[in-house]
Amino acid sequence: MKEAIEVVFSKNYHRNCRWHVIRPWERDLDRLHRENSGFKEKFEGLLNFPLSPTEFEVACGDTMREYGMEECSAIRALSDKRYMWMAPYFKSMYCGQMTSTQRSESTNRVLKDGFVNHTTSLHMFAKRMLEAIQHMDHMEAQETWYSEAPNVRACLSAFDDQFSQKYSRNVYKDYTRNYKNSTAFEIHADPNEEHGYLVRHAKGTGEFCWSKHEFKVHCDKVRGEYRCECMCWEHTAESVAILSSPRLRSHPLPVAIDPVTIS
């Protein structure tokens, strides 16, 4: 598959599906989680939080040494493939929150849960498939109708008004949740960079390195330049902590670049 993707999707980056990579080792990971208090939180933190590749390597090594898992077969198998599926190595590429083959898998789940099973004959499968497509079209139309209703605003700022008009209902809900979470961060001017800021979690005294890290943010309102080293804005349009500080009136919505093919 890797060779075929390079030929057919020559302009895309190839990323392995997180769910398929972890699935063969789920039992081993469950056992490690039960036997090692605190390991699950740190392991999932390594997977989910926006560390840089260098920070990830250091944090991963420290965690494995802390729990004596350097020779664990499950951990080694996941680590050997890390360049093909772990988020820190794809920060510079647009993924749109896609970490797995969730689009096709979600459709597969809908079919199995409500329309077909192992006893479905071939001609009934075709009929059920049409019913499933019709059902999904109805759900999409319903969501479109709900999205036309006014959103409950997260705040009264100008950029929030822009987001409430441009985003779908579900995306705006994600934004409002992250807007609330952004109040847990402290923002300070970066003395080493003009238009630069340092963003750090207010409770940045935890053991996990992400909680201690100061993320560098560049915010030039005149030129319309906004970027953060965590790359969350480019991937999810949820870099709200720094937006609320300078009281911006509007913000350009992120553009999809460098598409990723997930397998």
C-alpha positions in Angstrom: 0.0 0.0 0.0 2.8 2.4 0.8 4.3 2.1 -2.7 0.9 2.5 -4.3 0.1 5.6 -2.3 3.4 7.2 -3.4 2.4 6.7 -7.0 -1.3 7.4 -7.0 -1.3 10.2 -4.4 2.1 11.7 -5.1 1.4 15.0 -3.5 0.0 13.6 -0.3 1.7 12.5 2.9 1.1 8.9 4.0 0.0 8.4 7.6 -1.0 5.1 9.3 -4.3 4.8 11.0 -3.9 5.2 14.8 -6.7 2.8 15.6 -5.3 0.0 13.4 -1.8 0.5 14.8 -2.9 0.3 18.4 -5.6 -2.4 18.0 -3.3 -5.5 18.0 -1.8 -4.3 21.3 -5.0 -3.3 23.1 -4.8 -6.2 25.5 -1.2 -5.6 26.3 -1.9 -1.9 26.9 -4.9 -2.6 29.1 -2.7 -4.9 31.2 0.0 -2.2 31.5 -2.6 0.4 32.5 -3.9 -1.9 35.2 -0.5 -2.8 36.6 1.1 0.7 36.5 -0.7 3.5 38.3 -0.6 6.7 36.4 0.8 5.2 33.2 -2.4 5.5 31.2 -2.7 9.2 31.8 0.9 9.8 30.7 0.7 7.5 27.7 -2.5 9.1 26.4 -1.0 12.5 27.1 2.0 11.6 24.8 -0.4 10.6 22.1 -2.9 13.5 22.4 -1.0 16.7 23.4 0.8 18.8 20.8 4.5 18.2 21.7 7.3 18.8 19.3 9.1 15.7 18.0 12.1 16.5 20.2 10.0 17.0 23.3 8.0 13.9 22.4 11.2 11.7 22.2 12.4 13.0 25.6 9.0 12.6 27.3 8.5 9.2 25.8 12.0 8.0 27.0 11.4 9.4 30.5 8.0 7.7 30.8 9.3 4.3 29.6 12.3 4.4 32.0 10.0 5.5 34.8 7.9 2.4 34.4 10.6 0.1 33.2 9.1 -0.6 29.8 12.1 -0.2 27.5 11.9 -3.8 26.5 8.1 -4.2 26.5 7.1 -5.8 23.2 3.9 -3.7 22.8 5.6 -0.4 23.5 8.5 -1.2 21.2 6.2 -2.2 18.4 4.3 1.1 18.7 7.5 3.1 19.0 9.1 1.5 15.9 6.2 2.8 13.8 6.0 6.2 15.5 7.1 8.2 12.4 4.1 6.9 10.5 1.3 7.6 12.9 2.1 9.7 16.0 0.9 13.3 15.9 4.2 15.1 16.7 5.7 14.0 13.4 2.7 15.3 11.4 2.4 18.8 13.0 3.6 20.6 9.8 0.9 18.8 7.7 -2.8 19.5 7.6 -4.7 16.6 9.0 -8.0 18.3 10.1 -8.1 16.2 13.3 -8.0 13.0 11.3 -5.8 10.5 13.0 -7.5 7.3 11.7 -9.6 5.9 8.8 -12.6 7.1 10.9 -14.6 8.3 7.9 -14.8 4.9 6.2 -14.9 3.1 9.5 -17.8 5.2 10.9 -19.8 4.3 7.7 -18.9 0.7 8.2 -20.1 0.9 11.8 -23.4 2.5 10.8 -24.1 -0.3 8.3 -23.3 -3.1 10.8 -25.3 -1.6 13.7 -28.5 -0.8 11.9 -28.7 -2.2 8.4 -26.8 -5.4 7.7 -25.4 -8.4 9.5 -23.7 -11.7 8.7 -27.0 -13.3 7.6 -27.9 -10.5 5.0 -28.1 -11.9 1.5 -26.5 -10.2 -1.4 -29.7 -8.7 -3.0 -30.8 -7.5 0.5 -27.4 -5.9 1.1 -27.8 -3.7 -2.0 -31.3 -2.7 -0.7 -30.0 -2.0 2.8 -27.0 0.0 1.4 -29.4 2.3 -0.4 -31.4 2.7 2.8 -28.2 3.5 4.7 -27.2 6.2 2.1 -30.7 7.7 2.3 -30.4 7.7 6.1 -27.1 9.5 6.1 -28.4 12.1 3.6 -31.3 12.8 5.9 -28.9 13.2 8.9 -26.8 15.6 6.9 -29.8 17.6 5.9 -31.0 17.7 9.5 -27.6 19.0 10.6 -27.6 21.6 7.8 -31.0 22.8 9.0 -29.9 23.0 12.7 -26.7 24.9 11.7 -28.8 27.7 10.2 -30.2 28.5 13.6 -28.3 31.2 15.6 -25.5 29.8 17.8 -25.3 30.4 21.5 -22.3 32.7 21.5 -19.2 31.9 23.6 -18.5 35.6 24.0 -19.3 39.0 22.4 -16.0 39.6 20.6 -15.9 40.4 16.9 -13.9 37.2 16.0 -16.5 35.1 17.8 -19.2 36.7 15.7 -17.2 35.7 12.6 -16.8 32.1 13.8 -20.5 31.8 14.8 -21.5 32.6 11.2 -18.9 30.6 9.4 -18.7 27.4 11.4 -21.2 24.5 11.4 -23.0 23.8 14.7 -20.7 20.9 15.7 -17.5 22.8 14.9 -18.7 25.9 16.7 -19.4 23.7 19.8 -15.9 22.4 19.7 -14.7 26.0 19.4 -16.8 27.2 22.4 -15.5 24.2 24.5 -11.9 25.1 23.7 -12.6 28.8 24.3 -13.6 27.9 27.9 -10.5 25.7 28.2 -8.3 28.5 27.0 -9.0 30.5 30.2 -6.7 28.0 31.9 -3.7 29.4 30.1 -1.6 32.5 30.9 -0.3 34.7 28.1 2.9 36.8 28.4 4.8 38.9 25.9 7.9 37.2 24.4 10.9 39.5 25.2 12.9 37.9 22.4 10.4 38.4 19.5 8.3 41.3 18.3 4.6 40.3 18.1 5.6 37.2 20.0 3.8 35.7 23.0 4.5 32.8 25.4 1.5 30.7 26.4 1.6 28.4 29.3 -0.9 26.4 31.3 -1.8 28.2 34.6 -1.2 25.0 36.5 2.0 24.2 34.8 3.6 22.4 37.7 2.6 18.9 36.8 5.0 16.0 36.0 4.1 15.8 32.4 6.3 18.0 30.2 3.4 19.4 28.2 2.1 21.2 31.3 5.5 22.9 31.8 6.0 24.0 28.2 5.7 27.6 27.1 4.3 27.6 23.6 5.6 30.3 21.3 2.8 32.3 19.5 3.3 34.9 16.8 0.5 37.4 16.5 0.9 40.3 14.0 -2.5 42.0 13.7 -1.3 44.5 11.0 0.0 41.8 8.6 -2.6 39.2 9.6 0.0 36.7 10.6 -1.0 34.2 13.4 0.8 31.0 14.2 1.7 28.8 17.2 4.3 26.1 17.4 1.6 23.6 18.6 0.0 23.9 15.1 -3.5 23.5 16.6 -4.9 26.5 14.6 -3.7 25.1 11.3 -5.3 21.7 12.1 -8.5 22.6 14.0 -8.9 26.4 14.0 -9.1 26.4 17.8 -6.2 28.6 18.8 -8.5 30.8 20.9 -6.3 31.7 23.9 -4.2 34.2 22.0 -7.1 35.5 20.0 -8.9 36.8 23.1 -5.8 38.6 24.4 -5.2 41.3 21.8 -9.0 41.6 21.2 -8.9 40.8 17.5 -11.8 41.9 15.3 -11.5 39.0 12.9 -9.2 36.2 11.9 -8.6 34.4 8.6 -9.9 30.8 8.7 -7.3 28.1 8.2 -6.6 26.8 4.7 -6.0 23.1 4.0 -2.5 22.5 2.7 -0.3 19.4 2.4 -3.1 16.8 2.5 -2.5 13.5 4.3 -3.5 10.1 3.2 -4.4 7.8 6.1 -4.3 4.0 5.8 
